[in-house]
């Protein structure tokens, strides 16, 4: 037995985290860059004491809302391509539960985040304590068990010596490309302060090798045979392309063989927009060019995507006869749509496929269709640039086209509402990493926090959060955190008086207008059918200390953006846009749960129309 060091469990946790490193392609870097969170009675004198003691080695960022500060950590890890993280802590009860949504956001998107929720007393002596929820059928259950459904790994450290096995398993999952997501390690508040003689080797520098999964020769042979038998293959490139740095390999494949390359929200920007066969994003939020070609493809090569309904058009986006070939580090994702699987790193797999197909002399047979589809989409983009407002507010799509010219070199962040759909369609990305969309969970309230996380990851770039007024009201406390930390972000708040994306959806399904716009309640009818609630968000942000602007014309928008770039503090530009002026769909379909029985004939008609399409879709 070697030497030991006596520490509290919390002190040991902090010392362990500061010694964790990752190796990617031979480059080592520190993995845990700091801890963010909010202190309460459940963690301030335990983990808080340890962080105070080791604050020079492990920085602490003070959040204002647990869900939002955890989203900062998620965004940071995403922007760092999963190679560095911030951990996040909260007190017991509601503080911990507030992080559950962020845990879901991380796990759905396969982004590593270490959550350290405080827990009730392991020795149970003072039970029930403040903020403890007792379960009379199972006293071992606490509110932190709620994290199990949204965590890739979950543990509870009920004795200080359990920390060692718990944290080694936590790091195992955090650094696993196929398994990563939220890792939750629950910390009973009494155990945080209990001491143990930890072996010194537990605190030695530890390097976790994030190794690329090598494709098997047999899998490559099967994939090559499938591609060689296809005349019109197409690529759909997802987040796995981003995290394996495979954008150049995917682009090279498309160029070499004349294969159209489309992307998902998570993959957008990894393939150069100027690439000869790049056709934009596919799916419900996709471009006209990508969706037209997707329906004609006889083989769809999906790279690093889990094929959710927004990518597949609820399984209506591809020909029923099209074969699916999937490259993914996750076997679960690789086998979706009954695909032929290459379970491997995206970069290595695409390079191996390119080499093998070059040797075979393969070429796709799309003819002029790729160029024609791209030209049709550029003509549509030109039309969108001309859309006008009504003098009091602007057309949202036109605003985005203008902003794309002003923010060419900047990072952008979005997550929910109609903005992700519009951005995926019309935004031209200047470089890999400049487009940061959380759309696996489409989590409202992520945007402002996400911008802070991105800025922490890449302080050399300006970052702009694109958020609607509905999303902003869901969460924006990290605008204050950004000012406190001196970490400047810019918020573009699109004020269209409600959840207009969902408003469009309910109208498309025959409902009319109900509960989606921010209108006053009328006493005469009892409904939310009065005038719009006039909120001035720029005044609110100004009270926080941000530099603010309120604009309703393109000229005012240009001037405000120019000023935001000069500012040394966080800014907010409130952009008045006309409700319902987002882009429409392009050859897309989305299955939603339309009522099969309703008093309104328009709803019944919408159900019948939707049901007829559903009958034709792939069943699995």
Buried (B, 14 or more C-beta within 10 A) or exposed (E): EEEEBEBBBBBBBBBBBBBBBBBBEEEEEBBBBBBBBBBBBBBBBBBBBBBEBBEEEBEBBEBBBBBBBBBBBBBBBBBBBBBBBBBBBBBBBEBBBBBBBBBBBBBBBBBBBBBBBBBBBBEBEEEEBEBBBEEEEEEEEBBBBBBEEBBBBBBBBBEBBBBBEBBEBBBBBBBBBBBBBBBBBBBBBBBBBBEBEBBEEBBEEBBBEBEBBEBEEEBBEBBBEBBBEBEBBBBBBBBBBBBBBBBBBBBBBBBBBBBBBBBBBBBBBBBBEEBBBBBBBBBBBBBBBBBBBBBBBBBBBBBBBBBBBBBBBBBBBBBEEBBBBBBBBBEEBBBBBEBBBBBBBBBBBBBBBBEBBEEEEBEBEBEEBBBBBBEBBEEBBEEBBEBEBEEEBBBBBBBBBBBBEBBEEBBBBBBBBBBBBBBBBBBBBBEBBBBBBBBBBBBBBBBBBBBBBBBBBBEEBBBBBBBBBBBBBBBBBBBBBBBBBEBBBBBBBBBBBBBBBBBBBBBBBBBEBEEBBBBEEEEEEEEBBEEBBEBEBBEBBBEBBBBBBBBBBBEBBBEBBEEBBEEEEBBBBBBBBBBBBBBEBBBBBBBEEBBEEBEEEEBBBBBEEBEEEEEEBBEE
